Amino acid sequence: MPQTTTVPRTKLRPKTERPKLHKVILVNDDFTPREFVVTVLKGEFHMSEDQAHRVMITAHQRGVCVVAVFTRDVAETKATRATEAGKAKGYPLQFTTEPEE
């Protein structure tokens, strides 16, 4: 009886890269009421009252503050929705996104 050896096949799986992350940034302005900014942060980014207040104060003191980090599509969607919430009330509230380093 001939002896056969079987060699297991190794499948090459291409390594999938993790998607690049983007920061959502709150830009301070002197016209949007602080309470409204906190309300938007709580509603769109699901923050607690305390977290939203800290983010708002940081943006007020430094000019900008990173709110959260998401994949590009999610970050852009959340920034747009939050900015439009301000526009709907007549405020110049602005959120931007930029790639995380």
Stockholm file with secondary structure:
# STOCKHOLM 1.0

chainA/1-101         MPQTTTVPRTKLRPKTERPKLHKVILVNDDFTPREFVVTVLKGEFHMSEDQAHRVMITAHQRGVCVVAVFTRDVAETKATRATEAGKAKGYPLQFTTEPEE
#=GR chainA/1-101 SS CCCCCCCCCCCCCCCCCCCCEEEEEEECCSSSCHHHHHHHHHHHHCCCHHHHHHHHHHHHHHSEEEEEEEEHHHHHHHHHHHHHHHHHTTCCCEEEEEECC
#=GC SS_cons         CCCCCCCCCCCCCCCCCCCCEEEEEEECCSSSCHHHHHHHHHHHHCCCHHHHHHHHHHHHHHSEEEEEEEEHHHHHHHHHHHHHHHHHTTCCCEEEEEECC
//
